[in-house]
Amino acid sequence: MDIKDLLKHELVVAAHVGDMDACGAMVSFRELARKLAEKLKIQPKRLEFTFSGALNKEGEKILKMFDLKTKLMDDVPLEDFEYILLLDTQTNVIPDFLSKKKIFVIDHHVKIDHKNVAGELIDEKAASTTEIIYSLFKENKIKPTTNAAKAIIYGIISDTAGMRFSKTKTFGIMHELLSEGKLEYQSLLAEIYEEKDISERIAWLKAARRAEVKQINNRLVVISEIGAFESSSATKLLALGADVVLVFSGKPNEDRIIGRAKPGINLAEIFTHVAAELKGSGGGHMAACAMNVPNEKGRTAISMVLSNLKNVL
């Protein structure tokens, strides 16, 4: 099954975590679906947008900016839908009841073995899932509107840390989108980025104060614990000089570990393996990933990650 066949069905579009890339992918996919259905001369089918996990502040801003309405997972009549499209998400992190549906995956994270997948478009070399959506626009000779172009750009900006981790191909894509849409990069940055609030900045400082440093074969691994803002705290600790950062957070129903690493270290492979061993879920990018494991298993997970790092560092 390809994307054209998928659009012949009513569809639930879901992501696990509603970050800027996932939300930008939803916005741009909504336009792609409408225009592609028109081009194929098929009746546009019902699309419902939802998240199986959390919607973060940046993602929420994207949805409001482009007026994309989402529903809580519990409010989506899943019995009416045969297909689920996962954006920026793979099957190892979705609820069991979703995995029983026919699934199509569009994602750029490190690929895992999928079950019950009707189709997939996974490109680990893509900077973001919105970049893959853009490739579908080009493949089908559809020009994105200014709004869709902006949503694609925001996803790229988010997942490349403002283009700092971009490869040459992504710079070319960004140039195309900015030039064709007559958009200014600095103006787009001003639209989406705001000064972080004081609670997040306090979290960064607490994470730094609690940091435990381990040296593995001349590499520095930093471990810390924080109650919120784990992802941005991990990024800040990496910027302080760590080669690998593991940030632990105990949640009401699970333990969560965020990982960050310098280029060349494949943390996602380790996280996926360790999470599976502990009957949790995990994965992501080589240098930016996450793991959710049952309560009281977080410390064990960190120890297992450290053991694996000794073999690769």
Secondary structure as the mmCIF struct_conf table of DSSP 4:
data_model
#
loop_
_struct_conf.conf_type_id
_struct_conf.id
_struct_conf.beg_label_comp_id
_struct_conf.beg_label_asym_id
_struct_conf.beg_label_seq_id
_struct_conf.end_label_comp_id
_struct_conf.end_label_asym_id
_struct_conf.end_label_seq_id
HELX_RH_AL_P HELX_RH_AL_P1 ILE A 3 LEU A 6
TURN_TY1_P TURN_TY1_P1 LEU A 7 LYS A 8
BEND BEND1 HIS A 9 HIS A 9
STRN STRN1 LEU A 11 ALA A 15
BEND BEND2 HIS A 16 VAL A 17
STRN STRN2 GLY A 18 GLY A 18
HELX_RH_AL_P HELX_RH_AL_P2 MET A 20 LEU A 40
TURN_TY1_P TURN_TY1_P2 LYS A 41 LYS A 41
HELX_LH_PP_P HELX_LH_PP_P1 GLN A 43 ARG A 46
STRN STRN3 LEU A 47 PHE A 51
BEND BEND3 SER A 52 GLY A 53
STRN STRN4 LEU A 55 LEU A 55
HELX_RH_AL_P HELX_RH_AL_P3 LYS A 57 MET A 65
TURN_TY1_P TURN_TY1_P3 PHE A 66 ASP A 67
STRN STRN5 LYS A 71 LEU A 72
HELX_RH_3T_P HELX_RH_3T_P1 MET A 73 ASP A 75
BEND BEND4 VAL A 76 VAL A 76
HELX_RH_3T_P HELX_RH_3T_P2 LEU A 78 ASP A 80
BEND BEND5 GLU A 82 GLU A 82
STRN STRN6 TYR A 83 LEU A 87
BEND BEND6 ASP A 88 ASP A 88
HELX_RH_3T_P HELX_RH_3T_P3 THR A 91 VAL A 93
BEND BEND7 ILE A 94 ILE A 94
HELX_RH_AL_P HELX_RH_AL_P4 ASP A 96 SER A 99
TURN_TY1_P TURN_TY1_P4 LYS A 100 LYS A 100
BEND BEND8 LYS A 101 LYS A 101
STRN STRN7 LYS A 102 ASP A 107
BEND BEND9 HIS A 109 HIS A 109
HELX_LH_PP_P HELX_LH_PP_P2 VAL A 110 LYS A 111
BEND BEND10 LYS A 115 ASN A 116
STRN STRN8 VAL A 117 ILE A 122
TURN_TY1_P TURN_TY1_P5 GLU A 124 LYS A 125
BEND BEND11 ALA A 126 ALA A 127
HELX_RH_AL_P HELX_RH_AL_P5 THR A 129 GLU A 139
TURN_TY1_P TURN_TY1_P6 ASN A 140 LYS A 141
HELX_LH_PP_P HELX_LH_PP_P3 LYS A 143 THR A 145
HELX_RH_AL_P HELX_RH_AL_P6 THR A 146 ASP A 159
TURN_TY1_P TURN_TY1_P7 THR A 160 PHE A 165
HELX_RH_AL_P HELX_RH_AL_P7 THR A 168 GLY A 181
TURN_TY1_P TURN_TY1_P8 LYS A 182 LYS A 182
HELX_RH_AL_P HELX_RH_AL_P8 TYR A 185 ILE A 192
HELX_LH_PP_P HELX_LH_PP_P4 GLU A 195 ASP A 197
HELX_RH_AL_P HELX_RH_AL_P9 ILE A 198 ARG A 209
TURN_TY1_P TURN_TY1_P9 ARG A 210 ARG A 210
STRN STRN9 GLU A 212 ILE A 216
TURN_TY1_P TURN_TY1_P10 ASN A 217 ASN A 218
STRN STRN10 ARG A 219 GLU A 225
BEND BEND12 GLY A 227 ALA A 228
HELX_RH_AL_P HELX_RH_AL_P10 GLU A 230 ALA A 239
TURN_TY1_P TURN_TY1_P11 LEU A 240 GLY A 241
BEND BEND13 ASP A 243 ASP A 243
STRN STRN11 VAL A 244 GLY A 250
BEND BEND14 PRO A 252 ASN A 253
STRN STRN12 ASP A 255 ALA A 261
TURN_TY1_P TURN_TY1_P12 PRO A 263 GLY A 264
HELX_RH_AL_P HELX_RH_AL_P11 LEU A 267 GLU A 277
TURN_TY1_P TURN_TY1_P13 LEU A 278 LYS A 279
STRN STRN13 SER A 281 GLY A 284
BEND BEND15 MET A 286 ALA A 287
STRN STRN14 ALA A 288 VAL A 293
TURN_TY1_P TURN_TY1_P14 ASN A 295 GLU A 296
HELX_RH_AL_P HELX_RH_AL_P12 GLY A 298 VAL A 312
#
